[in-house]
Amino acid sequence: MSTADIAAWQVFFSVVAQVGATLAGLLFVGLTISLQHVLAARGYLTRAFASLFLQFEILLIGIFGLIPNQPSFALGIELIIGGVAVFGAIFLFSRNFPEDENSTVLSSRLPRTARPFMTATGTLLPAISGVCLIVGWRGSLYLLIPAIVACIYRAIGYAWVFAVEIPRRAEEKRK
């Protein structure tokens, strides 16, 4: 893939960077609203960390893609390192803060199964895209699209959980 081919993705990368930064801010607002509940449940800490780092991942993707005249090899290396690093950080954090009995919102089997899948999609597909970019596959940047969708889906979902659902359930318990 040539520098011109990457340049054709400039608007996409710009929007991705803006979305990543915006959703990270939205997550911080939701976390601020529910901070006392989030701190009381290790599973919520992991979900918050993962959601924020997935937004960091798409912000990185956007920034990396916007570097002017960058060779595809360099973008590929950046995508690999960024994706693997974010995946590793989320994995290590979740090992230290596993789900517990206090993290009840979205704690059924399906969400617990979907979370690791969304994390892997959001972090490892960019790394795979980077490998494909290095070996010259012209469609490699298209692998970023499902990764970004997974990251955005998780961020919007947890912004709702932290800003609305956790406080709503806490209020119901008080009544």
N, C-alpha and C positions, 0 to 999 in steps of 0.2 A: 504494500500500500504506500502510495507516495504522499509527500507533504501536502500536495494539492488535494488528494483524496481526504486527508484528515481535515484540511481547511474547510471542506464542504460540510463538515459536522460542527462548525463553529457556533452556529445558533443553537443547536442541540446542546452542546457543552455549556453554553452560557445559561440556558434555561435550567439545566441540571444543577449547576452551581447555585443559582438563585433559589431553586426549590429546596436543595439541601440545607442552605443557610436558614431559609424561612421556617422549614419544618423543625429544625433544631431549636429555633426560638420558640415555636409553638409548644414543643415538648418541655422546654424549661418553664414555660408558664404553667402547663399542666402539673408538672412536678412541684412547683411552688405552691399550688393550690392544695396538693395532697401530700406535702412533704412529711408530715407527722405519720401518716398511714404508710407511706412508702418506706420510711426508715424503720417501721415496726415489722416489716415483712421482707425477708431476704429475697424472696422470689421477685418482688416488685423492684428491688434494687437491680437485679440482673436484667429484668425487662427494660428498665429505664436506661441502664448502661448500654445494652444492646441496641435499643432504638436510637439513642443519641449517636452511637458509633456508626450505625448504618447510615445516618444522615451525614456524618463526617465522611463516610466512604463515598457517598454520591457527590459531596462537595469536592473531595479530592479528584474524583473522576472529571468533574467539570473543570476544575483548575488545571489538571494535567492536560486536558484536551484543548485548553485555550492558549497554551504556550505557543507563541508564534514560531513558525518554520521549524517545528520540532520533527526530527526524523521518527519514523514509525517504530524503529528499534527502541528509542528512548521512551516513547509513550508506552510501548509494550512492557518495558522493565518497570516503569512507574505503576502501571496497572497490576502487574504481578506482585510487586512489593506491597502496594497499598492494600490489595485484596487479602493477601495472606496475613499481613500484619493485623488488619482489623478482625479477620476471622480468629486469629490466635488470641487477640485481646479479649474478644467476646467469650471464647471458649474458656480461657483461664478465669475470667471474672465469674462466669456461671458455675465453675467448679467450686469457687470460694463462697458463693452466695446462692445455693440451690433453692428450689421451691420449698416452701414450708406451709404450715397450716394457716398462716396469716395472709398468704397471698391467694385469696379465693377467687378474685375476679379473673375470668378466663383461665380457670385452672383445671377444666375437664380434660379428658384424654385428647380430643381433637386439637385444641389450642396448644397443648403441650407437645404434640407431634408436629404441628405446623411451625412452631417457633424455630426449631433447629433447621427445618427445611428452608424457611424464609431467610435465615441467617446465612446458610450455605449458598443459597441462590444469590443473595445480595453481595456476598464477598468473594466467593470462588468463581462465579461466572466472569467478573472483571479480570481475575487472574488468568482464567482460561482464554479470555479475549486477548490479553496481553501476549500469551504464548502464541496464539494464532496470528496476531499482528506481526510478531517477530519472524514467524515462518512464512509470512507473506500471503495469508488467506485474506482475500479482498473483503469478505463479509464479516470479518472479525469484530468490528465495532457494533454490529447488530446484536451480539451477545450481551452488550451492556443494557439493552432495553429491558429484558425481563429482570435483570439485576436491579435496575433502578425502580421498576414497578414494585418489586418485592420490598425494597427499602422504604419506598413511599407508603405502601400499604401498611407496613408495620408501624411507621411513624404516626400516620393518621389514626390508626386503631388505638395506639397507646396514648396519643394526645387526648383522645376521647376517654379512655380508661382513667387516666390520671386527673383530668380536669372535671369530668362529670361522674363517671360510674363509681369510682372509689368514694368520693364525698357523698354521693346519693345513698350508697349502701351503708356508709357510716351513720348517716342521718337516720335511716330506717332502723338501725340497731338501737339508736338512742331513744327512739319513740316507743 
